[in-house]
Amino acid sequence: MRVFVTGASGHIASAVIPELLSAGHSVTGLARSDRSASAVQELGADIRRGDLDDLDGLRAAAHEADAVIHLAFKHDEMNSGDMATAIAADLQAIAALGDALQGSGKPFVGTSATLALVLAGFQGQLTEQDMLPGGPRIDAENAVIALAGQGVRSSVVRLPPTVHSLGRYSLGSALLEIARATGVSGYVDDGTNRWPSADTRDVGRLYRLAVESAPAGSRLHAVAEDGIPFRDMANAIGERLGVPAAPVDPEQHFGLLSAFVSGDNPVSSKITRDLLGWTPTRPGLIADLAMLAG
């Protein structure tokens, strides 16, 4: 298949694109800058210049492709506190891609986050069958799933907050930076709240399986470890950096991450594994952190 990938120069795409190419697919990656284009080219993909605001370009790329994987998100805006702009751009991009795919039966794999449901009020162990009517990033997830009723083989991969490999850790990278800057690897209260995790390369394989065979309307969990106590992550970061792990005031210590760090987010991926035959094989997060170069 000819697969169009947004967010093609990002962390997740660094595993998704090689996985697709190794399975015999061809890939065109969206790149908004010369630096992004160079990164995409190094992965072996073709390049399409543009960004999430180029809605006509997104429609054209989706129409030309046999499948679409949507990884892009305006992380710069999110990290600066302008979450509303990032969310709006994501919804507009999904609508544009979906417009081009309606009635085609082509696969469209979107991206969501397990922690988004916790922030919206979900409690307990999250399964692929659990859903909420709306909320930040949840609206985008629901929009992708709704395309299944419009002749698109749409699915959504929910990512854990720590997708890790080769020195990159998603939200875990921010925890490392904060620990380095403050001299403390922090956690909230007793640190027993849990975060799921997965290796980037296992995640890349799941996206490939989703493109190839996920049924329309599937919610998939890219989760290898269903819930690591936050204090264990803090201890691993502290040991590697040579700083103490200790309870902290979340707003003072974590800043913009304060809304995330106390979330309890145990997640099952049993349905995903059974549905697609996905079996994570890579090292866990704590082992990965232990190998981190200081």
C-alpha positions in Angstrom: 0.0 0.0 0.0 1.0 3.6 -0.5 0.7 5.1 3.0 0.5 8.8 3.7 1.9 9.6 7.2 1.4 12.9 9.0 3.9 13.8 11.8 6.4 11.8 9.8 9.5 13.4 11.4 8.3 12.7 14.9 9.1 10.2 17.6 6.4 7.7 16.8 7.0 7.9 13.0 10.6 7.0 13.5 9.4 3.5 14.2 6.2 3.5 12.1 7.9 4.4 8.8 10.7 1.7 9.0 8.1 -0.9 10.0 5.9 0.0 7.0 8.8 -0.1 4.6 10.1 -3.4 5.9 6.7 -4.9 5.3 6.8 -3.8 1.6 4.6 -0.7 1.8 5.6 2.6 0.3 5.4 5.8 2.5 5.0 9.5 1.8 5.6 11.6 4.9 4.3 15.1 5.6 7.1 17.6 6.3 6.6 21.2 7.2 10.3 22.3 7.2 13.6 21.5 5.6 14.7 19.8 8.8 11.6 17.7 8.9 12.0 16.8 5.3 15.6 15.6 5.9 14.5 13.4 8.8 11.7 11.8 6.7 14.1 11.2 3.8 16.6 9.6 6.1 13.9 7.1 7.1 13.5 6.1 3.5 10.1 7.8 2.8 9.1 10.1 0.1 8.3 13.7 1.1 5.2 15.9 0.8 5.7 19.4 2.0 3.0 20.9 4.0 1.5 21.1 7.5 -1.8 20.6 9.4 -3.1 24.0 8.3 -2.8 23.0 4.6 -6.2 21.3 4.5 -6.3 21.2 0.7 -2.9 19.5 0.7 -4.1 17.0 3.2 -7.1 16.1 1.2 -5.0 15.7 -2.0 -2.5 13.5 -0.2 -5.2 11.3 1.4 -6.9 10.9 -2.0 -3.7 9.8 -3.7 -2.8 7.3 -1.0 -4.1 3.8 -0.3 -4.0 4.4 3.5 -3.4 7.2 6.0 -1.7 7.3 9.4 -2.3 10.5 11.3 0.4 11.1 13.9 0.8 14.9 13.7 -0.2 17.2 16.5 0.8 20.8 17.3 3.0 19.9 20.2 4.6 23.3 20.2 1.3 25.0 20.9 0.4 22.3 23.5 3.7 22.7 25.3 3.2 26.5 25.4 -0.2 26.1 27.0 -2.3 26.8 23.9 -4.0 23.5 23.9 -7.1 24.9 22.3 -5.2 25.8 19.1 -3.6 22.4 18.9 -6.9 20.6 19.4 -8.7 22.7 16.8 -6.0 22.1 14.2 -6.2 18.3 14.9 -9.9 18.2 14.4 -9.7 20.2 11.2 -7.0 17.9 9.8 -9.0 14.8 10.6 -12.0 16.3 8.9 -10.0 17.1 5.8 -8.4 13.6 5.6 -11.7 12.0 6.3 -13.4 14.0 3.5 -10.9 12.6 1.0 -11.4 9.0 2.2 -15.2 8.8 2.5 -16.6 5.8 0.6 -13.2 4.5 -0.3 -12.9 1.6 2.2 -9.3 2.7 2.7 -7.7 2.5 6.2 -7.3 5.6 8.3 -5.4 5.2 11.5 -5.7 8.1 14.0 -3.9 8.7 17.2 -5.2 9.3 20.7 -3.8 9.1 24.3 -4.8 6.8 27.1 -4.2 9.6 29.6 -6.7 11.9 27.8 -9.6 9.8 29.2 -8.3 10.0 32.7 -8.1 13.8 32.4 -11.7 13.8 31.2 -12.8 11.9 34.3 -12.5 8.2 33.5 -11.6 6.0 36.5 -10.4 2.4 36.7 -8.7 0.1 34.2 -9.1 1.5 30.7 -10.1 -1.1 28.0 -10.5 -0.7 24.3 -14.3 -0.8 24.8 -14.3 2.2 27.1 -15.1 5.6 25.5 -16.3 9.0 26.5 -18.6 11.3 24.6 -16.1 14.2 24.4 -13.2 16.1 25.8 -9.7 17.3 24.7 -8.3 14.8 22.2 -11.3 12.5 22.8 -13.3 14.5 20.3 -10.6 13.8 17.7 -10.7 10.1 18.6 -14.5 10.0 18.2 -14.3 11.8 14.9 -11.9 9.2 13.4 -14.1 6.3 14.7 -17.2 8.0 13.2 -15.6 7.7 9.8 -16.3 4.0 10.0 -19.9 4.8 9.2 -18.9 6.7 6.1 -17.1 4.0 4.2 -13.6 4.4 5.8 -11.8 1.5 7.6 -10.9 3.8 10.4 -9.2 2.9 13.7 -7.5 4.8 16.5 -4.3 3.9 18.4 -4.3 5.1 22.0 -0.8 5.8 23.1 0.5 5.6 26.7 2.1 8.6 28.2 5.5 7.0 28.1 6.4 5.6 24.6 10.1 4.9 24.9 13.3 3.9 23.1 16.7 5.2 22.1 16.6 8.0 24.6 13.1 9.3 23.8 10.3 8.9 26.3 7.3 11.0 25.3 6.1 12.6 28.6 8.9 10.7 30.3 11.4 12.9 28.6 9.9 16.0 30.3 10.1 14.2 33.6 13.8 13.6 33.0 14.4 17.3 32.0 12.6 18.5 35.2 14.6 16.1 37.4 17.9 17.3 35.8 16.9 21.0 36.2 15.6 20.8 39.8 17.8 18.1 41.3 14.8 16.1 42.4 12.9 13.3 40.6 9.4 14.0 41.8 6.2 12.2 42.3 2.8 13.1 43.8 1.7 11.9 47.3 2.8 8.3 47.7 3.4 7.9 43.9 1.2 4.8 43.6 -0.7 6.2 40.6 0.1 4.2 37.5 1.2 5.0 34.0 1.2 2.5 31.1 4.1 2.2 28.7 5.4 0.7 25.5 8.6 0.6 23.4 8.4 2.8 20.3 9.3 -0.2 18.0 6.4 -2.3 19.4 4.2 0.7 18.8 5.4 1.0 15.2 4.4 -2.6 14.6 0.9 -2.0 16.0 0.4 0.9 13.6 1.4 -1.3 10.7 -1.0 -4.1 11.8 -3.8 -1.5 12.1 -3.2 -0.3 8.6 -3.2 -3.8 7.2 -6.1 -5.4 9.1 -7.8 -3.4 11.9 -11.6 -3.6 11.5 -13.4 -0.4 10.9 -14.3 1.4 14.2 -11.5 -0.2 16.2 -9.9 1.4 19.3 -6.5 -0.1 19.9 -4.2 0.2 22.9 -0.4 0.4 22.2 0.3 -0.7 25.7 3.0 -3.3 26.7 3.1 -2.5 30.5 -0.4 -1.9 31.8 0.5 0.3 34.8 3.9 1.2 36.3 3.7 3.0 39.6 4.8 6.6 39.1 7.1 6.3 42.1 9.0 3.5 40.4 9.5 5.7 37.4 10.7 8.5 39.6 13.1 6.2 41.4 14.5 4.9 38.1 15.0 8.5 36.9 16.6 9.5 40.2 19.0 6.5 40.2 20.2 7.2 36.7 20.7 10.9 37.2 22.1 10.6 40.7 19.3 12.8 42.2 16.8 11.8 45.0 13.3 10.8 44.3 10.8 12.5 46.6 7.2 13.7 46.8 6.7 17.2 45.5 4.1 19.9 45.0 3.0 19.1 41.5 2.2 22.7 40.3 5.5 24.0 41.6 7.6 21.1 40.4 6.0 20.0 37.2 4.5 23.2 35.8 2.4 22.5 32.7 2.7 18.7 33.4 1.0 19.1 36.8 -2.4 18.1 35.3 -0.9 14.8 34.1 1.4 13.5 36.8 -1.2 12.5 39.4 -3.3 10.6 36.8 -3.9 7.0 37.6 -4.0 5.3 34.2 -3.9 1.5 34.3 -4.7 0.2 30.8 -5.4 -3.2 29.3 -4.4 -4.1 25.7 -5.9 -7.6 25.7 -8.5 -6.9 23.0 -5.8 -5.3 20.8 -3.5 -8.3 21.2 -6.2 -10.8 20.5 -7.6 -8.8 17.5 -4.4 -8.2 15.7 -2.0 -10.7 17.1 0.2 -7.9 18.5 2.8 -9.1 21.0 5.2 -6.5 22.5 8.7 -7.9 22.7 11.0 -5.0 23.6 12.4 -4.0 27.0 10.2 -2.3 29.6 10.4 1.4 30.6 12.4 0.8 33.8 15.0 -1.3 32.0 15.1 1.4 29.2 15.7 4.2 31.7 18.5 2.2 33.3 20.3 2.2 29.9 19.9 6.0 29.4 23.1 7.9 28.8 23.3 10.6 31.5 
